[in-house]
Each structure stands twice: as structure tokens, then as C-alpha cells.
């Protein structure tokens, strides 16, 4: 696992400051029906991302990308915020290959320190990925894929690669490598997928793992070998850890019988992923707060499930 990135910020939000926009929104990321986009800036007080609204005027994906980048680069009207893109970081070109967007930068991109670069990249990706036709963005510097501080290729990114917690008052970011167990393509075995991402450490690692499992396979991973383990639209209602047991409560969608994955594979996709955390030794699954239920008439959920790698396919 990579070492921790530098602490981005340890500061308390001033209770009177809520960001550039007076209206906080909990909507799912994406362009609204009236064409409004969220533009992400950096709060002067907290040095974390905050947002304002903007309606692009250009038509066509590449034209909108350039317009959004231009807006991101400008000084926001609110004195509480600043652009996340430092002066001198210019977008030289962009190209669209299917649903994948490539953004081209010059040498100056590598002049940013880790904190500034993370905020800059996050603001760009979160803003531009609201274009619904896009499935991912890659950064290139001098026509070469962007490399992290350890010399590794960053690769294709989506807004989900930058996970934050807007309700938290103190923010620090960590680069983490997760070991996630997904269903194999046949639905009768598990496949280990390693995923690297930046996340706000105010989110528990247990919750992060479950949310990533619900997300399914990303564009950077081999969909021919693995697929999502959980039924579509399954929602995590709550989660907590006590005495080494991780208690996970899903909604009724978890019981959907239409998914073509064996019952045990769904269960141990969750259990094996969570027990990668040393402090978690067992997992209790409940549906709408009830654990005394049968899962697809085969697996009794009223069980403290322990790690089981016999379903793992090489």
C-alpha cells in the first residue's frame, strides 16, 4: 500500500461559511435538466473543494470541455474561493475518443506540489465529468500519461476517484489501495481486484469498501474477468463496527433475484473485502435492519460470516 499523501488540510470550517454558493446540494453529480453545471473551486478558509453553478454556452463535447476549463481557470466572483487551477497551468489541447476524454498539459503541470495538484485534478475531473457522454478522463503531460509522485501512471479517472465527505469539518486525504472481491464473469466464483484511489479519511474504510463494491467494475479494470457482485440499485443504509464485527445494513434491493451471481458469491464478495481490514474479523448482514432472514432461500443472514477464500478463482 502506498504511504499516506501529505495531509491536505487540518482545519475547522467556519460555521458561517458554506462555500461559494449559498445553496448546498446533495444531488447526484451530473448536468441538470436546465444545463446547469457545478464548478468546483477551492475555499480560501478550508483549502477544500467547494462549488458554484454555471450554464455552458457552447455546443458539442469538446467545445464545452474547453469552456468549462476556462471557467475553472478564472477567479470566481466570491472572495471566499479561488480557482483550483494555478496560474500557468494551461490546457493545451483536448481530444475525445469515444467516451474517453484526453486533456493535454505542458511541463508546468509538474511544478505543482502534491496538495495543489490533487485539488486541481479533482476540481477538473469533478467539473468536466458532469458531461453525461463521458466515461472517463485521462491527463497527459508533454503527450505522455500523467505520473504520480511515485512514478506510476495515474490512468483514466472519474469523479469517483476523488471521494470526499462534505459534512465533515476536518479533511485530510489518503491514497489507498483496496483489495476488493467481485464476482467472476460466470457468477460462481470470486475475483480479486486491486483499486487505488484518493479518499477523505473522515469516511470509514469499511464504508469506503462497501461503496466501492456497490459501484462495480470501473473502466480501468477487466470487465471480461469480473463483474459487480451486488444487485443493481442496492443501497447501503448504515454500517458500524463493534467488537471486530462489521454490521452492514442494506435496503430490500439486496434481495433482488434477477442478478446472475450465486448467493454465496454475493455474501463473500462483501465479507472477504471487509475482512481485508485487520480490525474486522466477522460480518453481519441485515436487510432494512433485520438479520433474521433468508437470502434467496439459500443463505441464512442471521450469521456472523467469517473470511472464506475457497470461492476465489485464480
N, C-alpha and C positions, 0 to 999 in steps of 0.2 A: 504494500500500500504506500502511496506517496506520502511524504511528510506534509504536515499542515502548511497551507499557504500562510503568508503573513496575515496577521489579524487585520481585517479590513477596517473595522470600526468598533470601539467600545464607548458608546455614548448614549445618553438618555434623550429620548425625543421630548422636546418642549411641548407641554400639553396643549398650547395654543396654536401649534403649527402642525398642519396635516398634509402639507405638500403644496405643489404649485396650483393645483385645482382645489376649489372649495368643496367639490363633490367627490367623496371616496366611492369607488365602485368595486363590487365583488363579482362582476360579470366575467364569464369565461373570455379569455383572450380571443380577439378576432375583430374584424371590421364589423361595425354595427350596420343596421339596415339603412341608416341615413348617411353612410360612408364615413363616419367619424372614426378616427384612429387615436389610440393612446400614444403620446410621445413621451419617452422616458428621459428624464433629466436627473441631475444629482442634487440632492438637498444640501445647501450650504451648512445647515446645522448638524446634520447627522452623517453626511457623506454616504448616504444610501440612495437608491433609486426612488424617485417619485414621478408623478405623471401629470400631464396636461392633455388637452384634446385638440385635434386638428383634423380638418377635412381636406384631403388632397385635391388638387385641381386637375392634375394631369390624367391622361387615359393611357392604358397599357401598363403591363407589369414593370418593365424596365424604367419607363418614364416615372412611374410612381416611386420606385425604389430610389432613384436619384433625387426626387423631390423630398421624400422623407428623410434621406440622409442630409440634404441641405438644411431642412428644418432642425434636425438634430444638432447640426453644427452651429446653429445660430444661438446667440444669447437669448434665453427665454425672457418674457416680459416680467415675470415675477422676480423680485430681488431675493426671494428665498431659495432660488435654484440657479444652477449654472449648467452649461452644456456638458454632457458626459464625454464629448469628443474634444480632446485638447487641440489648441491651435496648431496647425501644421500637419495634422493627420487628415490627409485628403483622400477621397475616393477617386482613384484614377480611372477605373472602369468597372463595369458590371456586365455579366453575361448570364443568360438563362438557358439551361439545358434540361428540357422537360420541366419538372417541378423543382429542380435544384438550382439555386442561385449562387453564383460565384462573385465575390467582391474583391477587387484588386487594390492593394495599397503599395506604397513605396517604402524605402528604408526607414523613414521616420517612425513608422509604426512600432518598431522595436525599441524606440527611445523611451517609451512609457514604462513606469515602474509597475510592479505586479498589481497593486491596488487599482491604479488608474486604468490599466489595460483591462482588468476584469470588469470594472464598471462600464468602460467604453464598449467593450464587446457585448456585454449583457444588454446595454441600452439599445445598441444597433439591432441585435437579434430579436429582442422582445418587441421592438417597434416594427421592424420590417416583416417579421413572421406573422403579423396580423393579416397580411395578404393571403387570402384563403387558398390561392392557387399554388402556394409554396409548400414544400415538404421539408426543406432544409436549406441552410446557408453555410457556405464554406468561405473562409478568409484566405487570401493568397497575398504574400509579400514578395515583391520582385518576381512575380509569376510562379512562386513556389508556395506549397501549402504552409499555413501558419504553424509555427512550432511553439510549444510551451517552454518554460524555463528549464525543463529537464531535457530538452531536445527532442521531444516526441510530437508527432503530428496531432494537431487539435481535431481536424476532421470536420465532418458535417455536423452542424448544430441546429437545434430548435430551441424554442423558448423554455422547454422542459429541462434543458441542460443548466438552467440558472434558476434554482429553486430557492425561494425566499419566503419569509413569514412576515407579512405586513403588519400583523397585530403585535409583533414583538417590539420591545423598546430598545433592545441591545442586539446588535448584529455583528457577527463575525462569520466569515466564510471559510470552508474547508474543502479541499479537493479530496475526493474519496473514491475508492474502488470497491464496488459492491459485487458480491457473488450471489447471483440470482438463479433460481432453478425454475425453468419454464418447461412446458410440455414439449416433447418431440413432435415431429410433423404427424406421426401416426396417432398421437394421443395416448400411447400406452407406456410411456417412459419419460424420464426427466433429462433435460439437457442443461448443463451449467453454462451460464452466460456471465461474463465479467463486464461490468459497466462502470465507466469513470464519469464523474460529474462534479460540479460545484454545488454546494448546498449551504443554506443558512443553518448554523449549528443550533439555533433555537428550535428547530424541528428535531424530534427524537429520531434516532437511527431506525428504530422499529417502524415508526410511521413512514419514514422515507422508503424503506424496503417494501412495505405493503403498497404504497402508492406507485412505486416503480413496477411491481408485479401487475397491478391493475392497468398500468399504461401499456403493457405488452411489449412486443419486439420493435425496436427502433429501426430507422433506415440504415444505420451503420452495421446492424447485426444480420446474421444469415437467417433469413426467414424460411429458407428451404430446410433448415435443420431444427428450428424451434418455432413455437407459436405461443400465443397467450394461453395461460392456463385457466384463467377465470372466465366465467360467462360475461358477455358484453353488458355494460351498464352496471356491473356490480359496484356498490358504493361502500366505502369504509365509514361506519357510523362513529365508532370510537375505539380506542386502543389504550391499554396501560399494562405495565409490568409490575408484578409483585411476587416476591419470593422465588425469582427465577422463572416464573410462568408469565408468558405474554398472552394477555386476554384480548382477542380480536373479535369485534362485533361488526358483522356485515348486514346489509339490507337483504330483502327477500330475493333480489336478483341473483344472489349467490346460488340459489337452488334451481336456477333455470336448467332444464334438462336438454335444451337444444344444443349445448356445446358438445363437440365431439372429442371429449377428453375423459379418460377413465376417472372415476371418483377418487381413487387413491392418489392419482397423479395431481389432481387439484389440491387435495389436502396437503400432500408432502411437498408440493411446489412452495406452499406457504411455510410449512413447518421447517423444512431444510434451509430455506432462505433466512428465516428469522433466527434459527439456531446457529447461524454463522457468527452471530453476536455472542461473545463469551458469557455474558451475563444472562442469556436466555437459554434455558435447558428444556423447557416444555412449552407447548402452545395449546390454548383452549380457544375453540371457535364457537361463536354463538351467532344466531340469526335474529335480528330485532330484539336482542337482549336475552334470547332463550337458547340454552345449550342442550337441553334435553330433547333433541330432535334427530331424526334420521336424515342423512344426506343422500338423496336419490335412492332411498330404501335400501342402502347398502352399507353405509358407514355411519356409525353412531357418533354424533358430535359431542356427546357427553363423556368425553375422554380427554385426558391430558396427553396430547400427542408428543412423542419424542422423535428425535432425529432418526431418519431411516434412509440410507443411501442405496438400498437394494434396487430401487427403481431407476437409478442413474444409468443412462446408456452411454457407452464410450463412443 
